[in-house]
């Protein structure tokens, strides 16, 4: 099975059909889950690593490795092809999710799920270093999911609000 894994704006092609390959290069790796936990033990090229993997739905994963947090989008070939045909996925699907720019506390949510937003509209307020920061949508869209609550502490990079294209965008394409 072939997957496409996107981490920090870079997509890796991972083929698990026979021996694992990443971007066409063979990788000596084995991943074992610890039952009942999000913990995985990864043995990769002779190195033993502990990975915490939390599934966020629809191919979204939160990964913790060596004290760092990574957001990953994982899709199989079929899902990737469907996204390409329907225009869903990548930058064409609407504004990028709003992420916390630094660790902080969510002190306000300015939108609701299903609400249409324009580029520059405020969607959340995060307090960090004794300052309130209004986070804004980058492009027009519809709020598809709010992933945090007021009063919640967040790490840098945490996805706060996700969007989908507006119906008008789909009609124009």
WOCORHU-V758808 format. One record per run of one state. SS is the DSSP state (a for helix, b for strand, c for the rest). FROM is the first residue (numbers start at 1). TO is the last residue. If there is no record, write none. Layout:
ss->SS from->FROM to->TO
ss->SS from->FROM to->TO
This chain:
ss->c from->1 to->1
ss->b from->2 to->7
ss->c from->8 to->9
ss->b from->10 to->15
ss->c from->16 to->20
ss->b from->21 to->22
ss->c from->23 to->24
ss->b from->25 to->26
ss->c from->27 to->28
ss->b from->29 to->33
ss->c from->34 to->38
ss->b from->39 to->44
ss->c from->45 to->46
ss->b from->47 to->57
ss->c from->58 to->59
ss->b from->60 to->65
ss->c from->66 to->67
ss->b from->68 to->76
ss->a from->77 to->86
ss->c from->87 to->89
ss->a from->90 to->93
ss->c from->94 to->97
ss->b from->98 to->99
ss->c from->100 to->103
ss->b from->104 to->109
ss->c from->110 to->115
ss->b from->116 to->117
ss->c from->118 to->121
ss->b from->122 to->128
ss->c from->129 to->130
ss->b from->131 to->136
ss->c from->137 to->140
ss->b from->141 to->146
ss->c from->147 to->152
ss->b from->153 to->154
ss->c from->155 to->158
ss->b from->159 to->164
ss->c from->165 to->166
ss->a from->167 to->172
ss->c from->173 to->173
